[in-house]
């Protein structure tokens, strides 16, 4: 029996077989055979999801599109690129640069593949930008019946496919709206929470990208801003220092060594957080500035294994929710060993999108596994679930959550409509799995 373990080692899948098709004809044949035999079928991308959304079960088949990853066409006039859905974001960035094009917006993990990003609500931060699927002009899908279907952004069906969770077939081709190649000037500075709240509207409206983080067990908050610039890029040495030494050596390897010690005594976590924040954050009253090609500005190196929970909720409640989380960590004596990140995303009309119908704040938090040791953290994640559910929180589909079907139904106005559409497209339910059954309460 084959096996697939996700990047974070939080999920292990044991499908009956794994296929690596190189042509769309091969993909169509696989789908037709599975449908005829009612064999469960799922697609795996880079396996960066923290849950088992991509698992087909022991009787199922997993398809990887890693060999179906070419750029097929670039429309220079419209600044669009058509790609095979297995291409990952780093390869796409590299291939676009010689043509003077860039992706419009990215998250801190730039290693996902295109199909996975479209299916799960991948996002960055900035109120001018929605989730990744809002930049999709059209996509081509192999339906559960093995037929090819083209869905355009203006089609009503795109509201289902835009965040389809891998339940509606296999995305094989995507046309993305790009931008001319650009650079971003990144500004990082400490601000008190009260200052961030007082300047919130300005920070959102006057910056292309804005997010902030809090270092738990401290009063240290950092604001991250990024805006287009014509300034010269920071030197290679600065990039090496920022991403190589600070990003990898300090923020990953040194941090991992310290957290390994804290795995034997969690009371060390607040001291470690204060120590790391002094190294990583700008000093009080100072700003750290750098200029990079856009994709480098978004990138944050991740080496440490971890588990993650992230919820979206109405942006108007940002600071009420955030203060509730801070108070919970304090009163429940939870030891949180990583920054809590707060990001902002524009609304869309996809039925299963966490940002459907309203501009949102995403709050994400994680727990690290130093040298594969795992501190107890499910109590913390469950308390986060409880807080966010009070505020109609909607989880990121590629991350962890422990909420019920009724919670989803209350928080997603088109919940039943999506599953009715999925059952119509896939009456044999070959693309549904344990993950979908948990969502549906089956």
ABEGO torsion letter per residue (X at the ends): XBBBBBAAGABBBBBABBBBBABAAAAAAAAAAAAAAGBBBBBBBAGABABAAABAEAABBBBBAAABABBABBBAAAGBBBBBAABBAAAAAAAAAAAGBBBABBBABAABBAAAAAAAGBBBBEAABBBAAAABABBBBBBAAGBBBBBBAABAAAAAAABAGGAAEBBABBBBBBBBBBBBBBBBBBBBAAAAAAAAAAAAAABABBBBBBBBGBABBBBBBBBBBABBBBBAAAAAAAAAAAAAAAAAAAAAAAAAAAAABAAAAAAAAAAAAAAABBBBGBBBBBBBBAAAAABBBBABBBBBBBBBBBAAAAAAAAAAAAAAAAAAGBBBABBBBBBBBBBBABAABAABGBBBBBBBBBBBBBGGBBBBAAAAAAAAAAAAAAAGBBBBAABBBBBBAAAAAAABAAAAAAAAAAAAABAAGAABBAAAAAAAGX
